[in-house]
Amino acid sequence: MISTTYDYLVIGAGPAGLQLGHHLHRAGRSHLILEAGPSPGTFFRTFPRHRTLISINKKHTGWEDPELRLRMDWNSLLSDDPGLLFTGYSDRYFPDADDMVRYLADYAEACDLPIAYDTPARHITRSGEEFVVDGRHRARRLVVATGVSRPNIPAIPGIEEAELYGSADTAPESYLNQRVLIIGKGNSAFETADNLVETAAVVHVAGPHSIRMAWRTHYVGHVRAVNNNFLDTYQLKSQNAVLDGDVRQITRQADGTYLVTVAFARANEITKDIPYHRVIVCTGFRFDSSIFAGEVAPALVIDGRFPELTPAYESVNVPGLYFAGTITQSRDFKRGTSGFIHGFRYGVRALHRILESRHHGVPWPCRELPANPQAVADAIIARVNHSSALWQQFGLMSDVVTLEGGRARYREELPVGLEEGEHLAVTLEYGPHHDQVDPFDINVGRIRQNDAARAAEGHYLHPVVRHHRPGLPPAVHHITENLENEWTSPEVHVEPLRAFLAEAMG
């Protein structure tokens, strides 16, 4: 029986659902969070399987400013409590996943959130203008923050016979002297491979695409250095190998072993049948859209793995259906940070501001400045040297300056693409083709960090200011990269920006 119609139903009490609940609670909006498990953060009770997070926990930064410290804190959620930070739960740079479970439980309790535990959302429909979950819970708007809860299984004949990352035995001794194939080339694959180096006879990691290292691409979901020890064992001829090519067939033998057909990309797709004792599938996860009835089923992208979103984190085809957390990574898939806490926590805050503006008449926070180039330049320089949101959501979140009635209005942290009309947009971004440059190769040409005229050639993170005008391509100004990320030089950083703004502002 439906007894209450809420302003919002939030599906999932993971990091995104909890933080959104905090914002809704502070704003006085009626809401309920539905959680499938018995406590917050169910995902982190199982994953990562080997219990070490790859999100950094850098406690000692030399800074006292809490905003700057968030640039190096990848695990804390945003809240009004300055003490409710993950850095108080672990001293380790790569913390244990159980610390995240404790942190999320404490966050939910400290924020006094209304959570219905052991309440999975199984069937979502619509009745008039309201969403109905399992015939019991009704809301005017629905926010799905379930994360990616289904394994992403490639279409390989026989793959149903293999073990999955989520359930394969993690005890290294159970693989003693065995030949093991791991399908996938991401962090879960190499995390699994590293765990078996001391006990397995042979470990092969297979996939059709090249390995991409996070230190080169700046995408933290690519293979992290903490998981790449296995590559040494391959290149130094220690019986392990990376197989570049397609797994064409997995055949379970009568004795329980496997025969796997691999087509090698480096050898003109020459195929070979290779024997293994175990095959483990580590190919990532996908969003579970099966909970939606046809009339409210969101459009999907990226091989159906994620919902397709507007810049307002709303479904492109179902009005009032919003998304939060790692499932918003379709907006910057394998480029940015929306798949991770240190990125989507700012997306969650932006989503709340969007909801407040659209549905409750609360305007986006802004401040007024004198409408002159020097004042606007000073405001931009102050923000790029201080903001954690622009730092973490590089290229996806911007500060926006508009000129109205002789005053400049400065709004912080809008998702890129949300603003319309003439405006200035301020972002932090990596340079073009940054992921194709080896940052450790001293022979690669670099610009001088005091050469403002060549700032657009920089590969490293730096501020970019765009003047958007309807019907015209944007005028773009780059502020040259800086080793310490301090853009404060009057000659190199401030004056060139002021000159650009003077032209943009007439």
C-alpha positions in Angstrom: 0.0 0.0 0.0 1.3 3.5 -0.9 1.1 5.7 2.1 3.4 8.7 1.3 4.3 10.6 -1.8 7.9 11.9 -1.4 9.5 14.7 -3.3 12.3 12.2 -4.1 13.0 8.5 -3.9 16.7 7.7 -4.0 17.6 4.1 -5.1 20.8 3.0 -3.4 22.6 3.9 -0.1 26.1 3.9 -1.6 28.3 7.0 -1.5 26.2 9.0 -4.1 22.9 8.1 -2.5 24.1 9.0 1.0 25.5 12.4 -0.1 22.4 13.3 -2.1 20.3 12.3 1.0 22.4 14.7 3.1 21.8 17.6 0.6 18.0 16.8 0.5 17.8 16.6 4.3 19.5 19.9 4.7 17.1 21.5 2.2 14.1 20.1 4.0 12.9 18.0 1.0 10.9 14.9 1.8 12.8 11.8 0.6 13.4 8.1 1.2 16.5 6.1 0.3 15.9 2.5 -0.6 18.9 0.2 0.0 19.0 -3.5 -1.1 21.5 -4.5 1.6 21.4 -4.4 5.4 23.6 -1.4 5.7 25.2 1.4 3.6 27.8 0.7 1.0 26.9 -2.9 0.2 29.2 -2.8 -2.9 32.2 -2.2 -0.8 31.5 -5.2 1.4 32.6 -7.3 -1.6 34.6 -5.1 -3.9 37.4 -4.8 -4.7 37.8 -8.5 -4.1 41.3 -8.2 -2.6 40.2 -5.4 -0.3 42.6 -2.6 -1.3 41.1 0.6 -2.7 42.9 2.4 -5.5 41.4 5.7 -4.5 44.1 7.6 -2.7 43.9 8.7 1.0 46.5 11.4 1.2 46.3 12.8 4.7 49.5 14.9 4.9 49.4 17.6 2.2 51.0 20.5 4.0 47.8 22.5 3.6 45.4 23.6 6.2 42.7 24.7 3.7 40.0 22.0 3.7 39.1 22.8 0.0 42.7 22.2 -1.1 43.0 19.1 0.9 40.0 17.6 -1.0 42.2 17.7 -4.1 44.2 14.9 -2.5 41.4 13.2 -0.7 39.6 10.8 -3.1 37.3 9.1 -0.6 35.5 11.7 1.5 31.9 12.7 0.7 30.8 16.3 0.9 28.9 17.4 3.9 28.4 20.3 6.3 30.4 18.5 9.0 34.2 19.3 8.6 35.0 16.3 10.7 33.1 13.8 8.6 36.1 13.0 6.4 37.5 9.6 5.3 41.0 10.7 6.2 40.0 10.1 9.8 39.4 6.4 9.1 42.7 5.2 7.7 46.4 6.3 7.6 47.1 4.2 4.5 47.6 5.8 1.1 45.6 3.0 -0.5 43.1 2.2 2.3 41.2 -1.0 3.0 37.7 -1.4 1.6 36.4 -2.2 5.1 37.4 1.3 6.2 35.0 2.6 3.5 32.2 0.4 4.8 32.7 1.9 8.3 32.9 5.4 7.0 29.7 5.2 5.0 27.8 3.7 7.9 29.0 6.6 10.1 28.1 9.1 7.4 24.6 7.8 7.2 24.1 7.9 11.0 25.7 11.4 11.4 23.5 12.9 8.7 20.4 11.2 10.1 19.3 9.9 6.8 15.9 8.1 6.2 17.0 4.7 4.7 14.9 1.6 4.2 17.4 -1.3 4.4 16.9 -4.7 2.9 14.6 -3.0 0.4 15.7 -3.7 -3.2 14.0 -1.8 -6.0 12.7 -4.6 -8.3 10.0 -2.9 -10.4 9.7 0.8 -11.3 6.7 2.2 -13.1 4.9 5.5 -13.5 1.4 6.6 -12.4 0.5 9.9 -13.8 3.4 12.3 -12.9 4.8 10.1 -10.2 7.2 7.2 -10.0 6.1 4.1 -8.2 8.7 1.5 -6.9 7.4 -2.0 -6.3 3.9 -0.7 -5.9 4.7 0.7 -2.4 6.9 3.8 -2.7 5.8 6.9 -4.6 7.7 10.0 -5.5 7.5 13.0 -7.9 11.1 12.5 -8.9 13.4 9.5 -8.9 17.2 9.5 -8.5 18.9 6.2 -9.2 22.3 5.8 -7.5 22.6 2.0 -7.6 26.1 1.9 -9.1 27.1 -0.7 -11.6 25.7 -3.9 -10.1 25.8 -6.4 -12.9 28.9 -8.1 -14.3 29.8 -7.0 -17.9 30.1 -10.3 -19.6 31.6 -10.4 -23.2 29.8 -12.5 -25.8 32.3 -15.4 -25.9 31.0 -19.0 -26.6 31.5 -21.0 -23.4 32.1 -18.1 -21.1 29.3 -19.3 -18.8 31.7 -22.0 -17.8 34.3 -19.5 -16.5 34.5 -18.0 -13.0 33.6 -14.4 -12.4 35.7 -11.7 -10.6 32.9 -11.2 -8.1 32.8 -14.8 -6.9 36.2 -16.4 -7.8 38.3 -17.7 -4.9 40.7 -15.0 -3.7 42.9 -17.4 -1.7 46.2 -17.7 -3.6 46.8 -21.2 -2.3 43.7 -22.5 -4.2 45.6 -21.8 -7.4 48.8 -23.7 -6.4 50.8 -24.8 -9.5 47.8 -24.1 -11.8 47.6 -22.4 -15.2 45.2 -19.5 -15.0 43.7 -17.3 -17.7 42.3 -13.9 -16.7 40.0 -12.2 -19.3 40.2 -8.4 -19.1 42.9 -5.8 -19.0 41.7 -3.4 -16.4 42.4 -3.0 -12.7 40.3 -5.9 -11.6 42.2 -8.2 -14.0 45.7 -7.1 -12.8 44.6 -7.0 -9.2 43.6 -10.6 -9.6 46.8 -11.5 -11.5 49.1 -9.9 -8.9 47.4 -12.0 -6.2 48.4 -15.2 -8.0 52.0 -14.5 -8.9 53.5 -16.4 -5.9 51.3 -19.5 -6.3 50.1 -20.1 -9.8 52.4 -21.9 -12.3 51.3 -19.7 -15.3 49.1 -16.6 -15.4 47.9 -15.1 -18.7 45.9 -11.9 -18.9 44.0 -11.6 -22.2 42.1 -8.9 -24.1 41.7 -7.4 -27.6 42.8 -3.9 -26.6 46.1 -2.4 -25.6 46.8 -1.9 -21.9 46.4 1.7 -20.9 48.3 3.0 -17.9 46.7 5.7 -15.7 49.9 7.5 -15.3 49.9 8.2 -19.0 46.2 8.7 -19.8 45.3 10.6 -16.6 42.2 8.4 -16.4 42.3 6.8 -12.9 40.3 3.8 -14.1 43.0 2.6 -16.4 45.6 0.3 -14.9 47.1 1.8 -11.8 50.8 1.4 -10.8 49.7 -0.4 -7.6 48.3 -3.2 -9.8 51.0 -3.4 -12.5 53.7 -5.6 -10.8 52.4 -8.4 -13.0 53.8 -6.6 -16.1 57.4 -7.1 -14.7 56.8 -10.8 -14.5 55.8 -10.9 -18.1 58.6 -8.7 -19.5 61.2 -10.4 -17.4 60.2 -13.9 -18.6 58.7 -15.4 -15.4 56.2 -17.7 -17.2 53.4 -15.1 -17.1 52.1 -13.2 -20.2 49.8 -10.7 -21.6 47.9 -12.0 -24.6 46.8 -9.3 -27.1 43.9 -10.7 -29.0 40.4 -12.1 -28.9 39.3 -15.0 -26.8 37.2 -16.9 -29.4 36.0 -20.0 -27.5 36.1 -21.5 -24.0 35.7 -25.2 -23.8 35.3 -27.1 -20.5 37.1 -30.5 -20.7 35.8 -33.7 -19.1 38.4 -33.4 -16.4 37.3 -29.9 -15.4 40.1 -28.1 -17.1 39.7 -25.7 -20.0 40.8 -25.4 -23.6 40.7 -21.7 -24.8 41.0 -20.5 -28.3 42.8 -17.2 -28.6 43.2 -15.2 -31.8 46.4 -13.1 -31.5 46.2 -9.5 -32.8 50.0 -9.2 -33.1 50.2 -12.2 -35.4 47.6 -11.5 -38.0 44.9 -13.2 -35.8 46.7 -16.6 -35.8 44.7 -18.7 -33.4 46.0 -21.1 -30.8 44.2 -23.5 -28.4 45.7 -23.0 -24.9 45.1 -25.3 -21.9 44.2 -23.8 -18.4 43.1 -25.1 -15.1 41.0 -21.9 -14.3 39.5 -19.1 -16.3 38.4 -15.9 -14.5 36.4 -13.1 -16.2 37.4 -9.6 -15.0 35.7 -7.4 -17.6 34.0 -4.8 -15.4 30.4 -4.0 -14.6 27.3 -2.5 -16.1 24.2 -0.7 -14.9 21.1 -2.9 -14.2 18.2 -1.5 -16.2 16.0 -4.5 -15.7 14.2 -2.8 -12.8 12.4 -0.4 -15.1 9.1 -1.1 -16.8 8.9 -0.2 -20.5 7.4 3.2 -20.1 10.1 4.5 -17.8 13.1 2.5 -19.2 16.0 4.9 -19.7 17.9 5.0 -23.0 21.3 3.4 -22.7 24.7 4.1 -24.2 28.2 2.5 -24.4 26.9 -1.0 -25.4 24.0 -0.7 -23.0 26.3 -0.3 -20.0 25.1 3.1 -18.7 22.1 5.4 -18.9 22.2 8.2 -21.5 22.1 11.5 -19.6 21.6 15.2 -20.2 24.1 17.7 -18.7 21.6 17.9 -15.8 22.1 14.1 -15.0 18.6 13.5 -16.2 17.5 10.6 -18.5 17.4 11.9 -22.1 14.0 10.1 -22.6 12.3 9.9 -19.2 11.6 13.3 -17.6 12.1 13.4 -13.8 14.4 10.3 -13.8 17.8 11.4 -12.6 21.0 9.5 -11.9 23.9 10.0 -9.4 27.2 8.3 -8.7 29.3 6.0 -10.8 26.5 5.4 -13.4 26.9 9.1 -14.5 30.3 8.2 -16.1 28.7 8.0 -19.5 29.3 11.8 -19.6 33.1 11.3 -19.4 33.6 7.6 -20.0 37.2 6.6 -19.7 38.3 10.3 -19.8 37.3 11.8 -16.4 36.4 11.0 -12.9 32.6 10.6 -12.8 33.0 6.9 -12.1 34.8 7.6 -8.8 33.9 9.2 -5.5 36.4 12.1 -5.9 34.6 13.0 -9.1 30.9 12.2 -8.7 30.7 13.8 -5.2 30.7 17.1 -7.1 28.3 15.8 -9.6 25.9 14.9 -6.8 26.2 18.4 -5.3 25.5 19.9 -8.8 22.5 17.6 -9.2 21.1 18.8 -5.9 21.5 22.4 -7.1 19.8 21.5 -10.3 16.8 19.9 -8.5 16.5 22.9 -6.2 16.5 25.3 -9.1 14.2 23.4 -11.4 11.6 22.1 -8.8 11.8 24.4 -5.8 12.6 27.8 -7.2 16.0 28.1 -5.4 18.5 29.8 -7.8 22.0 28.5 -8.3 24.3 30.2 -5.8 26.2 33.1 -7.3 28.0 36.2 -6.4 28.2 39.6 -8.1 31.4 41.2 -9.2 32.2 44.6 -10.8 31.8 44.1 -14.6 35.4 44.9 -15.4 38.2 42.6 -16.7 40.4 43.0 -13.7 37.8 42.0 -11.2 36.7 39.0 -13.2 40.3 37.9 -13.8 41.0 38.1 -10.1 38.0 36.0 -9.3 39.0 33.3 -11.9 42.6 33.2 -10.7 41.4 32.8 -7.1 39.1 29.9 -8.1 41.5 27.9 -10.2 44.1 28.1 -7.4 41.6 26.9 -4.8 38.7 24.8 -6.2 38.7 21.1 -5.6 35.6 20.6 -7.9 37.3 22.1 -11.0 40.4 20.1 -10.1 38.7 16.8 -9.8 36.0 17.2 -12.5 38.5 18.4 -15.1 36.8 19.3 -18.4 33.3 18.4 -17.1 32.6 21.1 -14.6 33.0 24.8 -15.1 32.6 28.1 -13.3 30.3 30.4 -15.4 30.4 34.2 -15.6 27.6 36.1 -17.2 27.2 39.9 -17.6 23.8 41.3 -16.6 22.8 44.9 -15.9 26.3 46.2 -15.6 27.3 43.5 -13.1 29.2 40.2 -13.5 27.5 37.2 -12.0 29.8 34.4 -11.0 28.3 30.9 -10.6 30.5 28.0 -9.5 30.6 24.3 -10.5 28.0 24.0 -13.3 28.2 20.8 -15.4 29.6 21.7 -18.8 26.7 22.0 -21.4 24.2 23.1 -18.8 24.7 26.9 -19.4 23.2 28.7 -22.4 23.5 32.1 -24.0 26.6 34.3 -23.9 28.9 33.5 -21.0 32.5 32.8 -19.9 33.2 29.2 -18.8 36.2 28.4 -16.7 37.6 24.8 -16.5 40.7 22.9 -15.7 41.8 20.6 -18.5 44.6 18.5 -19.8 46.0 19.5 -23.2 45.1 17.9 -26.5 46.6 14.4 -27.1 47.9 14.4 -23.5 47.3 10.7 -23.3 49.6 10.0 -26.3 52.7 11.6 -24.6 55.0 9.7 -22.3 55.3 12.0 -19.3 58.6 10.4 -18.3 60.3 10.8 -21.7 62.6 13.8 -21.4 63.0 13.9 -25.2 59.4 14.9 -25.7 59.2 18.6 -26.4 57.7 20.7 -23.6 56.8 24.3 -23.4 58.4 26.7 -20.9 56.1 27.3 -18.0 56.7 31.1 -18.4 55.7 31.1 -22.1 52.1 32.3 -22.0 51.9 32.6 -25.8 52.2 28.8 -26.1 50.0 27.8 -23.2 47.6 26.0 -25.5 50.3 23.5 -26.3 50.6 22.3 -22.7 49.8 18.7 -22.0 49.4 18.9 -18.2 46.4 20.2 -16.2 45.8 23.9 -16.6 43.0 26.5 -16.6 41.0 27.2 -19.8 38.6 30.1 -20.2 36.1 30.1 -23.1 33.9 33.0 -24.3 30.7 31.4 -25.6 28.5 33.4 -27.9 25.4 32.0 -29.7 26.1 31.2 -33.3 29.8 31.6 -33.0 32.7 29.3 -32.1 34.0 30.1 -28.6 37.1 32.2 -28.2 39.5 30.2 -26.0 42.3 31.3 -23.7 44.7 28.8 -22.0 46.7 29.7 -18.9 50.0 28.0 -19.1 50.6 24.9 -17.0 52.6 25.1 -13.8 54.5 22.4 -11.9 53.0 23.4 -8.5 49.6 24.2 -10.0 49.9 27.8 -8.8 48.6 30.2 -11.4 49.5 33.5 -9.7 52.2 35.2 -11.8 51.0 38.7 -12.7 53.0 38.6 -16.0 52.5 35.0 -17.1 49.0 34.2 -15.7 47.0 37.2 -14.7 47.8 39.9 -17.3 47.2 37.6 -20.4 43.9 36.5 -18.9 42.9 40.1 -18.2 43.7 41.1 -21.8 41.5 38.2 -23.1 38.7 39.2 -20.8 39.0 42.9 -21.9 38.3 41.8 -25.5 35.5 39.4 -24.5 33.8 42.0 -22.3 34.0 44.7 -25.0 
